[in-house]
Amino acid sequence: MRYWIVEIFTSIQGEGLVIGKPSNFVRLAGCNLRCVWCDTKFSWIREDGVPMELEEITGKLSRSVKWTTITGGEPLLQDILPLASTLKNLGYNVAVETNGTIKPKQELRKIVDVFSVSPKLSNSGHKLRYDFSEDWATYYKFVIVEPNRDLREVKNFVEEHRIDPEKVIVQPDGNRQDYIQALKELSDAVMELGLPFRVLPQLHRIISYR
């Protein structure tokens, strides 16, 4: 099985419910969206990646960490079932980071430990329709640019799709140079609006800005 790969590296997971855990990252090339605040624009075009066989990919992974994260771009544009199955057979916990526009097949859902789903708000430049009726996400992660406006949109989204608020994470726009201030503004807005959502940073942003 061959995949179009942008990069493979090992680092600390910077987002979501597994934040802080060491992880391998396999970034697949190609994306079906073009979000205005995207911080991985280099992964948008499939042909900008390098075609790699499964054995090549797994050979570049650290065996000393327990997690491997399949990310993008949008990884579900490629058939990641063989990749996820191979990773599980090697003893890894598998996380998949996706924008939620492509519903994973049941067979893949049985293998993947964590689906980190990031639905796009209107601040992304898109107006999308989602189907989360099966609630297949482990958690839902929203990028917040303007807290008061965007948080109300998240609230409406969560109510419309009948999402458990306990599964909702909000985080600041990672492009803000004053990232700590952005995190404070978001935290303050969540409290002022009385929302039950979890506020988490992008850990790698804090590390890089310091």
MARDO-579911 format. One record per residue (C-alpha): residue number from 1; residue in three letters; x, y, z. Coordinates in Angstrom, 2 decimals. Example, Ala and Ser with C-alpha at 12.3 -4.5 7.8 and 13.67 -1.06 7.14 Angstrom:
2
nr = 1 rest = ALA c1 = 12.30 c2 = -4.50 c3 = 7.80
nr = 2 rest = SER c1 = 13.67 c2 = -1.06 c3 = 7.14
end
This chain:
210
nr = 1 rest = MET c1 = 0.00 c2 = 0.00 c3 = 0.00
nr = 2 rest = ARG c1 = 1.37 c2 = 3.40 c3 = -0.99
nr = 3 rest = TYR c1 = 0.59 c2 = 6.74 c3 = 0.65
nr = 4 rest = TRP c1 = 1.39 c2 = 10.34 c3 = -0.21
nr = 5 rest = ILE c1 = 3.36 c2 = 11.61 c3 = 2.78
nr = 6 rest = VAL c1 = 4.37 c2 = 15.18 c3 = 3.68
nr = 7 rest = GLU c1 = 6.42 c2 = 14.38 c3 = 6.77
nr = 8 rest = ILE c1 = 7.02 c2 = 11.86 c3 = 9.54
nr = 9 rest = PHE c1 = 8.34 c2 = 12.98 c3 = 12.92
nr = 10 rest = THR c1 = 8.17 c2 = 12.32 c3 = 16.65
nr = 11 rest = SER c1 = 7.14 c2 = 15.00 c3 = 19.14
nr = 12 rest = ILE c1 = 4.80 c2 = 15.84 c3 = 21.99
nr = 13 rest = GLN c1 = 1.11 c2 = 15.81 c3 = 21.06
nr = 14 rest = GLY c1 = 0.10 c2 = 19.45 c3 = 21.31
nr = 15 rest = GLU c1 = -3.69 c2 = 19.25 c3 = 21.07
nr = 16 rest = GLY c1 = -6.82 c2 = 17.54 c3 = 22.27
nr = 17 rest = LEU c1 = -7.47 c2 = 14.98 c3 = 24.96
nr = 18 rest = VAL c1 = -4.09 c2 = 13.28 c3 = 24.50
nr = 19 rest = ILE c1 = -2.22 c2 = 16.59 c3 = 24.83
nr = 20 rest = GLY c1 = 1.26 c2 = 16.18 c3 = 26.27
nr = 21 rest = LYS c1 = 1.77 c2 = 12.55 c3 = 25.22
nr = 22 rest = PRO c1 = 4.81 c2 = 11.66 c3 = 23.09
nr = 23 rest = SER c1 = 3.65 c2 = 10.58 c3 = 19.64
nr = 24 rest = ASN c1 = 4.84 c2 = 9.74 c3 = 16.19
nr = 25 rest = PHE c1 = 3.18 c2 = 11.87 c3 = 13.53
nr = 26 rest = VAL c1 = 2.46 c2 = 10.69 c3 = 10.00
nr = 27 rest = ARG c1 = 1.27 c2 = 13.68 c3 = 7.98
nr = 28 rest = LEU c1 = -0.52 c2 = 12.71 c3 = 4.78
nr = 29 rest = ALA c1 = -0.62 c2 = 15.03 c3 = 1.78
nr = 30 rest = GLY c1 = -3.84 c2 = 16.41 c3 = 0.32
nr = 31 rest = CYS c1 = -6.77 c2 = 18.34 c3 = 1.74
nr = 32 rest = ASN c1 = -10.32 c2 = 18.99 c3 = 0.57
nr = 33 rest = LEU c1 = -10.49 c2 = 22.36 c3 = 2.37
nr = 34 rest = ARG c1 = -8.51 c2 = 25.60 c3 = 2.26
nr = 35 rest = CYS c1 = -9.04 c2 = 27.21 c3 = 5.67
nr = 36 rest = VAL c1 = -7.85 c2 = 30.80 c3 = 5.85
nr = 37 rest = TRP c1 = -6.03 c2 = 30.28 c3 = 9.17
nr = 38 rest = CYS c1 = -4.53 c2 = 26.88 c3 = 8.30
nr = 39 rest = ASP c1 = -1.03 c2 = 26.40 c3 = 9.73
nr = 40 rest = THR c1 = -0.17 c2 = 23.42 c3 = 7.49
nr = 41 rest = LYS c1 = -0.79 c2 = 24.84 c3 = 4.02
nr = 42 rest = PHE c1 = 2.21 c2 = 22.83 c3 = 2.80
nr = 43 rest = SER c1 = 0.03 c2 = 19.70 c3 = 3.13
nr = 44 rest = TRP c1 = -2.83 c2 = 20.86 c3 = 0.91
nr = 45 rest = ILE c1 = -1.72 c2 = 19.32 c3 = -2.39
nr = 46 rest = ARG c1 = -1.30 c2 = 15.55 c3 = -2.62
nr = 47 rest = GLU c1 = 1.43 c2 = 15.73 c3 = -5.25
nr = 48 rest = ASP c1 = 3.54 c2 = 17.90 c3 = -2.93
nr = 49 rest = GLY c1 = 3.98 c2 = 14.79 c3 = -0.81
nr = 50 rest = VAL c1 = 6.27 c2 = 11.82 c3 = -1.36
nr = 51 rest = PRO c1 = 4.80 c2 = 8.40 c3 = -2.24
nr = 52 rest = MET c1 = 5.86 c2 = 5.89 c3 = 0.42
nr = 53 rest = GLU c1 = 5.12 c2 = 2.22 c3 = 1.03
nr = 54 rest = LEU c1 = 3.83 c2 = 1.02 c3 = 4.39
nr = 55 rest = GLU c1 = 7.18 c2 = -0.51 c3 = 5.28
nr = 56 rest = GLU c1 = 8.95 c2 = 2.78 c3 = 4.59
nr = 57 rest = ILE c1 = 6.54 c2 = 4.64 c3 = 6.82
nr = 58 rest = THR c1 = 6.71 c2 = 2.29 c3 = 9.79
nr = 59 rest = GLY c1 = 10.50 c2 = 2.13 c3 = 9.47
nr = 60 rest = LYS c1 = 10.68 c2 = 5.84 c3 = 10.29
nr = 61 rest = LEU c1 = 8.61 c2 = 5.61 c3 = 13.47
nr = 62 rest = SER c1 = 10.03 c2 = 5.63 c3 = 16.98
nr = 63 rest = ARG c1 = 9.31 c2 = 2.37 c3 = 18.80
nr = 64 rest = SER c1 = 9.86 c2 = 4.01 c3 = 22.19
nr = 65 rest = VAL c1 = 6.54 c2 = 5.90 c3 = 22.14
nr = 66 rest = LYS c1 = 3.07 c2 = 4.39 c3 = 22.46
nr = 67 rest = TRP c1 = 1.07 c2 = 6.71 c3 = 20.19
nr = 68 rest = THR c1 = 1.09 c2 = 7.36 c3 = 16.46
nr = 69 rest = THR c1 = -1.04 c2 = 10.18 c3 = 15.07
nr = 70 rest = ILE c1 = -2.23 c2 = 10.10 c3 = 11.45
nr = 71 rest = THR c1 = -2.83 c2 = 13.68 c3 = 10.37
nr = 72 rest = GLY c1 = -2.83 c2 = 15.93 c3 = 7.33
nr = 73 rest = GLY c1 = -4.04 c2 = 17.70 c3 = 5.29
nr = 74 rest = GLU c1 = -7.08 c2 = 15.50 c3 = 5.45
nr = 75 rest = PRO c1 = -5.93 c2 = 11.92 c3 = 6.05
nr = 76 rest = LEU c1 = -9.30 c2 = 10.32 c3 = 5.22
nr = 77 rest = LEU c1 = -8.86 c2 = 11.32 c3 = 1.57
nr = 78 rest = GLN c1 = -6.53 c2 = 8.30 c3 = 1.45
nr = 79 rest = ASP c1 = -7.44 c2 = 4.77 c3 = 2.51
nr = 80 rest = ILE c1 = -5.75 c2 = 4.71 c3 = 5.90
nr = 81 rest = LEU c1 = -7.24 c2 = 1.38 c3 = 7.01
nr = 82 rest = PRO c1 = -4.11 c2 = -0.64 c3 = 6.07
nr = 83 rest = LEU c1 = -1.90 c2 = 1.97 c3 = 7.76
nr = 84 rest = ALA c1 = -3.97 c2 = 2.01 c3 = 10.94
nr = 85 rest = SER c1 = -4.13 c2 = -1.80 c3 = 11.02
nr = 86 rest = THR c1 = -0.37 c2 = -2.07 c3 = 10.64
nr = 87 rest = LEU c1 = 0.21 c2 = 0.45 c3 = 13.41
nr = 88 rest = LYS c1 = -2.10 c2 = -1.44 c3 = 15.76
nr = 89 rest = ASN c1 = -0.34 c2 = -4.72 c3 = 14.95
nr = 90 rest = LEU c1 = 2.95 c2 = -3.03 c3 = 15.88
nr = 91 rest = GLY c1 = 1.49 c2 = -2.14 c3 = 19.27
nr = 92 rest = TYR c1 = 0.77 c2 = 1.57 c3 = 18.79
nr = 93 rest = ASN c1 = -2.25 c2 = 3.47 c3 = 19.99
nr = 94 rest = VAL c1 = -3.61 c2 = 5.24 c3 = 16.92
nr = 95 rest = ALA c1 = -5.07 c2 = 8.74 c3 = 16.73
nr = 96 rest = VAL c1 = -6.54 c2 = 10.26 c3 = 13.57
nr = 97 rest = GLU c1 = -6.91 c2 = 14.02 c3 = 13.14
nr = 98 rest = THR c1 = -9.61 c2 = 14.90 c3 = 10.62
nr = 99 rest = ASN c1 = -11.82 c2 = 17.83 c3 = 9.62
nr = 100 rest = GLY c1 = -14.93 c2 = 15.66 c3 = 9.88
nr = 101 rest = THR c1 = -16.15 c2 = 16.08 c3 = 6.30
nr = 102 rest = ILE c1 = -15.45 c2 = 12.42 c3 = 5.46
nr = 103 rest = LYS c1 = -17.13 c2 = 9.77 c3 = 7.59
nr = 104 rest = PRO c1 = -14.77 c2 = 6.88 c3 = 8.44
nr = 105 rest = LYS c1 = -15.89 c2 = 3.35 c3 = 7.69
nr = 106 rest = GLN c1 = -16.94 c2 = 1.09 c3 = 10.55
nr = 107 rest = GLU c1 = -13.88 c2 = -1.13 c3 = 10.11
nr = 108 rest = LEU c1 = -11.59 c2 = 1.84 c3 = 10.62
nr = 109 rest = ARG c1 = -13.57 c2 = 3.05 c3 = 13.64
nr = 110 rest = LYS c1 = -12.98 c2 = -0.30 c3 = 15.34
nr = 111 rest = ILE c1 = -9.21 c2 = 0.09 c3 = 14.97
nr = 112 rest = VAL c1 = -8.58 c2 = 3.77 c3 = 15.74
nr = 113 rest = ASP c1 = -8.29 c2 = 4.67 c3 = 19.43
nr = 114 rest = VAL c1 = -8.96 c2 = 8.40 c3 = 19.08
nr = 115 rest = PHE c1 = -10.72 c2 = 10.39 c3 = 16.37
nr = 116 rest = SER c1 = -9.82 c2 = 14.05 c3 = 16.84
nr = 117 rest = VAL c1 = -12.44 c2 = 15.86 c3 = 14.76
nr = 118 rest = SER c1 = -12.11 c2 = 19.55 c3 = 13.97
nr = 119 rest = PRO c1 = -15.30 c2 = 20.90 c3 = 12.35
nr = 120 rest = LYS c1 = -14.77 c2 = 24.22 c3 = 10.62
nr = 121 rest = LEU c1 = -16.62 c2 = 27.33 c3 = 11.72
nr = 122 rest = SER c1 = -17.37 c2 = 30.23 c3 = 9.38
nr = 123 rest = ASN c1 = -14.07 c2 = 31.83 c3 = 10.51
nr = 124 rest = SER c1 = -12.34 c2 = 29.23 c3 = 8.33
nr = 125 rest = GLY c1 = -13.79 c2 = 30.75 c3 = 5.19
nr = 126 rest = HIS c1 = -16.14 c2 = 27.79 c3 = 4.70
nr = 127 rest = LYS c1 = -19.81 c2 = 27.11 c3 = 5.33
nr = 128 rest = LEU c1 = -20.05 c2 = 23.34 c3 = 5.56
nr = 129 rest = ARG c1 = -22.74 c2 = 20.80 c3 = 6.34
nr = 130 rest = TYR c1 = -21.75 c2 = 17.96 c3 = 8.65
nr = 131 rest = ASP c1 = -23.33 c2 = 14.65 c3 = 9.57
nr = 132 rest = PHE c1 = -22.43 c2 = 13.62 c3 = 13.11
nr = 133 rest = SER c1 = -25.62 c2 = 11.64 c3 = 13.67
nr = 134 rest = GLU c1 = -23.53 c2 = 8.57 c3 = 14.52
nr = 135 rest = ASP c1 = -21.30 c2 = 10.63 c3 = 16.85
nr = 136 rest = TRP c1 = -18.16 c2 = 8.78 c3 = 15.77
nr = 137 rest = ALA c1 = -15.75 c2 = 11.45 c3 = 17.06
nr = 138 rest = THR c1 = -13.83 c2 = 10.91 c3 = 20.29
nr = 139 rest = TYR c1 = -13.93 c2 = 14.68 c3 = 20.73
nr = 140 rest = TYR c1 = -14.66 c2 = 17.80 c3 = 18.70
nr = 141 rest = LYS c1 = -12.08 c2 = 20.58 c3 = 18.50
nr = 142 rest = PHE c1 = -12.93 c2 = 24.12 c3 = 17.34
nr = 143 rest = VAL c1 = -10.53 c2 = 26.92 c3 = 16.40
nr = 144 rest = ILE c1 = -11.65 c2 = 30.24 c3 = 17.87
nr = 145 rest = VAL c1 = -10.61 c2 = 33.52 c3 = 16.24
nr = 146 rest = GLU c1 = -13.12 c2 = 35.99 c3 = 17.73
nr = 147 rest = PRO c1 = -14.29 c2 = 34.44 c3 = 21.03
nr = 148 rest = ASN c1 = -17.68 c2 = 36.08 c3 = 21.52
nr = 149 rest = ARG c1 = -18.81 c2 = 35.47 c3 = 17.95
nr = 150 rest = ASP c1 = -17.24 c2 = 32.06 c3 = 17.42
nr = 151 rest = LEU c1 = -18.27 c2 = 30.57 c3 = 20.76
nr = 152 rest = ARG c1 = -21.90 c2 = 31.35 c3 = 20.01
nr = 153 rest = GLU c1 = -21.47 c2 = 29.55 c3 = 16.69
nr = 154 rest = VAL c1 = -19.96 c2 = 26.56 c3 = 18.50
nr = 155 rest = LYS c1 = -22.89 c2 = 26.53 c3 = 20.93
nr = 156 rest = ASN c1 = -25.38 c2 = 26.50 c3 = 18.05
nr = 157 rest = PHE c1 = -23.38 c2 = 23.80 c3 = 16.25
nr = 158 rest = VAL c1 = -23.28 c2 = 21.58 c3 = 19.34
nr = 159 rest = GLU c1 = -27.01 c2 = 21.96 c3 = 19.92
nr = 160 rest = GLU c1 = -27.89 c2 = 21.38 c3 = 16.27
nr = 161 rest = HIS c1 = -25.85 c2 = 18.16 c3 = 16.08
nr = 162 rest = ARG c1 = -26.78 c2 = 17.03 c3 = 19.59
nr = 163 rest = ILE c1 = -23.15 c2 = 16.74 c3 = 20.61
nr = 164 rest = ASP c1 = -22.27 c2 = 16.07 c3 = 24.23
nr = 165 rest = PRO c1 = -20.66 c2 = 19.34 c3 = 25.47
nr = 166 rest = GLU c1 = -18.21 c2 = 17.20 c3 = 27.46
nr = 167 rest = LYS c1 = -16.69 c2 = 16.18 c3 = 24.11
nr = 168 rest = VAL c1 = -16.09 c2 = 19.77 c3 = 22.98
nr = 169 rest = ILE c1 = -12.69 c2 = 21.49 c3 = 23.06
nr = 170 rest = VAL c1 = -12.09 c2 = 25.10 c3 = 22.05
nr = 171 rest = GLN c1 = -8.66 c2 = 26.53 c3 = 21.33
nr = 172 rest = PRO c1 = -7.30 c2 = 29.89 c3 = 20.15
nr = 173 rest = ASP c1 = -6.18 c2 = 30.62 c3 = 16.61
nr = 174 rest = GLY c1 = -2.61 c2 = 29.36 c3 = 16.50
nr = 175 rest = ASN c1 = -1.54 c2 = 32.21 c3 = 14.22
nr = 176 rest = ARG c1 = -1.89 c2 = 34.80 c3 = 17.00
nr = 177 rest = GLN c1 = 1.56 c2 = 36.11 c3 = 17.90
nr = 178 rest = ASP c1 = 0.27 c2 = 37.01 c3 = 21.37
nr = 179 rest = TYR c1 = -0.89 c2 = 33.44 c3 = 21.89
nr = 180 rest = ILE c1 = -1.02 c2 = 33.54 c3 = 25.70
nr = 181 rest = GLN c1 = -3.25 c2 = 36.63 c3 = 25.51
nr = 182 rest = ALA c1 = -5.46 c2 = 34.85 c3 = 22.98
nr = 183 rest = LEU c1 = -5.76 c2 = 31.92 c3 = 25.37
nr = 184 rest = LYS c1 = -6.74 c2 = 34.25 c3 = 28.20
nr = 185 rest = GLU c1 = -9.34 c2 = 36.03 c3 = 26.05
nr = 186 rest = LEU c1 = -10.87 c2 = 32.70 c3 = 25.08
nr = 187 rest = SER c1 = -10.92 c2 = 31.45 c3 = 28.67
nr = 188 rest = ASP c1 = -12.55 c2 = 34.67 c3 = 29.87
nr = 189 rest = ALA c1 = -15.21 c2 = 34.49 c3 = 27.14
nr = 190 rest = VAL c1 = -16.08 c2 = 30.88 c3 = 27.96
nr = 191 rest = MET c1 = -16.60 c2 = 31.84 c3 = 31.59
nr = 192 rest = GLU c1 = -18.54 c2 = 35.01 c3 = 30.79
nr = 193 rest = LEU c1 = -20.90 c2 = 33.14 c3 = 28.44
nr = 194 rest = GLY c1 = -21.34 c2 = 30.31 c3 = 30.94
nr = 195 rest = LEU c1 = -20.35 c2 = 27.61 c3 = 28.47
nr = 196 rest = PRO c1 = -19.36 c2 = 24.07 c3 = 29.52
nr = 197 rest = PHE c1 = -16.66 c2 = 23.63 c3 = 26.88
nr = 198 rest = ARG c1 = -13.09 c2 = 22.65 c3 = 27.69
nr = 199 rest = VAL c1 = -10.45 c2 = 25.28 c3 = 26.86
nr = 200 rest = LEU c1 = -7.10 c2 = 23.83 c3 = 25.83
nr = 201 rest = PRO c1 = -4.04 c2 = 25.40 c3 = 24.21
nr = 202 rest = GLN c1 = -1.94 c2 = 24.14 c3 = 21.37
nr = 203 rest = LEU c1 = 1.00 c2 = 23.13 c3 = 23.53
nr = 204 rest = HIS c1 = 3.48 c2 = 23.41 c3 = 20.68
nr = 205 rest = ARG c1 = 2.46 c2 = 27.05 c3 = 20.20
nr = 206 rest = ILE c1 = 3.31 c2 = 27.90 c3 = 23.80
nr = 207 rest = ILE c1 = 6.65 c2 = 26.15 c3 = 23.58
nr = 208 rest = SER c1 = 7.60 c2 = 27.79 c3 = 20.29
nr = 209 rest = TYR c1 = 6.59 c2 = 31.30 c3 = 21.36
nr = 210 rest = ARG c1 = 8.60 c2 = 31.03 c3 = 24.54
end
